[in-house]
Amino acid sequence: MPTFRQHIALAFLNARAFLNLEVGLVSGKEPESGASEGAKTPGKAAVTGTKTSNPGQRNAPQENKKLQRLHRELEDKNRENARLRAQLVAGDYGPLGGGVKPENMIWIFGSGRTGSSWLSNMMGDLKSHVRWNEPYVGELFGTAYYLRAGERMRGRKDFVLGEGYREAWVHSIRNFVLEGANVRFPELGEHGYLAIKEPNGSMGAPLLSEALPESRMILLVRDPRDVVSSGMAAQRKGSWGDQWRANGSSGDSLADTDPDEFARQWANMYAMTLGKAKEAYDAHAGPKAVVRYEDLRTDTLETMQGLYSTLGITVDEGELSRVVEKHAWENIPEKRKGPDKPQRKATPGGWREDLTPEQARIVEELAVSILDEFYPEWSLSEERGTGLDR
């Protein structure tokens, strides 16, 4: 990473090169030694800056030597500028000012409505921890790369995320995240941990993992039927999510007009985003852990202890217990939880009361791979695939 001194040096060299060019070569004055007392105003009338006994004549050999020396100095400065610019553009960027370390970043990937707010709030309340709430950096790059650009686009030389230049732009993603983290959380320092809640950026999880392979990762999973049930409740008219939906679209929500289609679209979304998060998790070289919402809800303290043990981070058990107690469902004020609130019911399996058999069947068909891998109890059910696992 170019240091502050290098940034200043680059600015100084740029200014000096400019002065050499504008003052030294155009007016003939030397910035180092200055003009003669007789040359009050720089200009073509004072090419050498030194008067001769014969005003209309110049000392040609002396002037040529000065110009040659100025040319050499300018070339040296240009080379030094080019070297520093190369460092700025493609150098080995590290944390700015010794700030957040990549290995101390903890990504939380998965999907919306999986308990990521609850988990990240608990983590953010621990000492030496800070929470970064949905930077959407994964959405920024993941949507462009995986959804907008097909194979042909990714093969184009001019496409900014083209495969032929992958090493360069993956490095740029790394810089983008690190600099964004350090400018926002300068107080964290190199020994602190940054919990990044990024469920809605999970489409770009493979790219973020590739750019920051030493970072830590949490794959947060929830029964897809409960995810769809929670999403449907949030999108209905009058619910807490209705205001957000209204800002981005017009008309009634599918949750009200066609709940079966809503279930289909949300199940597809969950399968796609969790699929990308799982792809990143499988390939990730750094510390990583899978957390099921159901386990977090059933035994929060034990699940959190296991999570931090797996991630290789030491936390004080008394402090962890305090944080778990503070964020327990029972301790959330009543005005902040309920059917039309973000904290809705926190009941695993609540989909049985919320979804019709047809809606449950739709979700099961589209998210069968998630259920098979993370919910073996469903795989053993005699009513598997019927939408009636009640």
N, C-alpha and C positions, 0 to 999 in steps of 0.2 A: 504493500500500500504506500503510495507517495506520501511522505510526511508533510507536516505543515511547512517545514523548512524548504522542502522541494517545491511546494506550491508557490512560496514566496520567491524562490530562486527563479522559477519559470516566469513569474510576472516581472521580476527584475530584468531577466535576460530579454524578454520581449520588449520592455521599455528601452533597454540599452540599445538593442538592435535598431529599434525605431529611431532613436536619437542619432545613432551612427549614420543611418541612411539619410534621414531628413536634414540633419545639421552638418554631419561630416562630409557627406558626398555631394549633397546638393549645394550647400553654401560654402563648402570647403573648410569649415571650422572643425577643430578637434575638440570633442567634449572633454578629453583628459587635460589638455594643456591650455585650452581657451584661445580666443582670438586676440589679435594685436590691438593695442589701444586705439589704433587709427581706424579700425573697422567697427563703427558704432552700430550698424544695422546689417545683419546677415543678408547676403544676396549675391547676385552674379558679379557685382562690382568688387566683391572681396572673395576671390576664389581661394587664395592661399591663406588669407588672414595676416599676411606680412607685407608691409610696404617695401618697395625697393627704391633705390635712388632715382630710378627712371620710372615714373608712375605708369606708363603705358605698357610696361614689359613685365614678365613673370619669370621666376626661376624655375624653368621647366624640369630639370632633373630632380630638384627638391620636391616639386609638386607631384611628380610621378611616384616617387618613393612613398610619399604620404598616402596617395590614393591606393597604391598597392598594399600598404600596411593596413589601411582601413578595409580594403576588400578581404584580406586574410582574416582580420578580426571578425568581420561580419559573417564570413563563412564558418568560422569556429563557433560563433554564437548560434548560427542557424542549425549547425549539427547538434549542439547541446540542447537547443530547443526541441529538435526532432526527437532526441533521446528521451527527454522528460515527457513530451507529449505521448510517446509510445508507452511509457510507464503508466501515464494517467489513463490511457485508453485500454491497454491490454495487460497491465501489470498484475502482479500477485496481490490482489486486494485482500486485506484482512479487516478485522473489526476497526472501525474508525476510533482513533484515540484510545485503543485498548478496551473497547466496550464489549457488547454482547458477543460471546463466542458461539460459533456455529454449533458446536457440540452441546451447548447449553440451551439450544432451542428445542422445544417439545411440541411437535405438530399434533393436533387433534383432528383426524380425518374421519369421514363417514358420510353423514347426511344431516339435513335439518330434522328437527323433532326426534333426536336420539338421546337427548340429555347432555349435549355438549356445553350448554350454558351452565348447567349445574356443576358438571365436572370441572370446567375451566375456572369457574368462580371459586371453587374449593382450592384449586391449585394456586390461583392468583392470590389467595389470602395467606398462603404459607410464607414464612420468612425467606428472604432472598428470592422471591418469585414475583413476577409481574405477568399480567394477562394482556395479551394482544387480541382484541375482540374483532374477529372477522375482517382481516385485511383484504380478502377477496383476491389475493395475488394468484392463487391457483385458478380462479375463475378467469382472470385476465389472460393468462397464457394458455390454460387448458382448453378453454372454449375456442380460442383462435387456432390452436394446433390440432386438437382432436375432433372438433365439431365443424368448424368453418373451413378448414383446409383439408382437401382430399389428398390422395397420394400424388396426383399430378401437381397440385399446388406446392406440396412439400418438396417436390423435385425441382422446382424453379430456382434458378440462380438468384433472382431478384427478391424472392419471398424472404422476409426478415427471419422467419423460422425455418428456412430451407435446410434440408438434411446435409447438403454439402458444407454447411457452415455450423453444424450442430455444436461443436466444441466451443465456438465463439459465443453463440447466443445462450447456451447453458451457463457459461461463465458470467454472462451479463445478467441472467436471472439471479445467480448467486449474489452478485454485487447489488442488484436492485433490492433484494430482501435484506441483506446485511446493512446496507446504508439506511434503508427505511426503518429497520429496527433500532439502529443506533441513534438516529436523529429523534426518534420518538421516546426512547427510554434510556437517556444518557445516564440516569441515576442507577441503573441496574448494575453496571460494572461487569468485569470479566468473570466474576465468581457467582453471579446471579443466574437464575433460570427464567426463560421466557416461554410461558405457556401460550401457544398460538391456537386459538379456536378458529378452525378453518373448515367446518363441515360443508359450507356452500362453495368452497374452493376445491373440493376433493376431485373434481374433474382434472385438475392439474397436478394432483399428488405425485404421479410418476416423474414429472419434470422437476418438481421441487425436491424430491428425494434424490434425483440425479445431480441436481445442482448443489445440494447440501447433504452429501452421503453420511457425514459424521453426526448429523442431528439426530434427535430422538423422535420416536413416532408412536402415537396411540391410534389404533384402529377401533373406533367406537361403533358397536353394533347394537341394533334393537330389532325385535320382531317386526318384520315389514308390515304386518297387519296393524300393529299398534302405531307404526309410523304414519300409515295412510289414515288411520282413524284420527290421530292427533292433527294431521294436516287438514283433514276435512273440517274438523271443528274450528280450526284457526281461520279458515277461509270463508266460513258461513257469514252471512250478513249479520252485522251487529257484534261480531266477535272481535278480539284484539287485533287479529291479522287483517281484518276488513279494510282498515285505513291504509295499510301498506299496499294491498291489492288495488284499491281505488286510485292510488297515486300513479300506478303503472298501467292501468287498463280501465276500460269503461264497460258498463253493463254489469249484469249479475254474474256471480261466480258459478263455475261448474259444480261446486259443492252444493249449491242450491238448485240449479236447473237440471243437472245431469250427474248425480252423484256416482253412478256406475262408471261413467266416462272419467270422472275425476279420479276414482280409484284406479282405473287403468293407467292414466297418465302419471299419477304419483308413484305407482308401483314400478312403472318403467323408469322413472327418474331415479328412484331409490336403487334399483338394480344396476343402473348405469353408473351412478356416482360411487356407490359402494364398490362396484366392480373395479373402477379406476383406483380407489383407495386400497383395495385388496391387492391389486397389481403392484402398486407402489410398496405396500407392506412386504409382499413376498420378495421383492428385489432389494429392499433396503438393507444396507450394510451396517447401519448404526443400531443402537439399542432400540428395541421395539416391544410393544405389548398389545394384546387384544383385550378389550374390556366390553363385556355385555352389559347393557343397561339394566337388565333384569338382576344380574349379580350385584351391580352397584346399588340398586334399590333394596335388595334383600339384606345384604350385609355390607354396608358402605365402608366401614372402617377396615374390615378385613380385605375388601377389594382394593382399597386405596393403598394399604400396606403392601399387598402383593404387587400392585402396579409399580410403586416406587422401587421395590426390591428388583423387579424385572428390568426396570430402566437404569438401575445402578446408581440411584440417587439416595443419599442418606438424609432422612428427615427425622426430626424429633417426634417420638410417638405421642407424647403429651400434647404437643402442638397440633399434630395431625388429628388427634381425637377432638381437640377443641374446635378445629375448623369443620370437621364432619358434623359435630353437634350444632354448630352455628347455622349450617346450611341444610339441616335436616328438614324434611317436608313438614313435620309437625311444628317447627319453629318459624315457618314462613307466615307472616301476618295474613289473616283471613282475607283482607281486602286485595291481596296480591295473588290469590289463587282461586280457582273455580272454573266452571265450564267455558266462560268467555275470556279467560286470562291465559297468559303464556304458560304459567304453572297450572295445568288443567286438572289432572287427577293423580298422576304418578302411580298408576296401578297397572303393573304388567298383566297382559291378557284382557285389558279393558275393551279391546276391539270386539269381544264377544257381545257386549252391550251396544256397541255403536255401529257396527257394520251389518248389513244384511248378508244372508248366506251367499247370495250371488256376488256381492262385493268382496267377501272373503275369498271366494273361489277365484275371482279375477286376480287378486293379489297373490294368492298362492301359486297360480300358474306362472305369473310373470316373475316372481321372486323365489322360485323353487330352489335355485342354487344356494341362496342365502339361508333358507330354512334348512336345507339338507346339511350344509356345512357347520352352521353355528347353533342349530337347534335340533340335536339328534332325537330329542323326545318327540318332536313332531314327525320325524322320519319313521318312528316306530308306531305311530298312531294307526289304528285300523281304519280311521276315517280320513286318512291323508288324501288331500286333493278334493274333498267333497265340499269344503267351505263350511263344514258343520262340526269342526273339532271344538266342540263346546262342552 
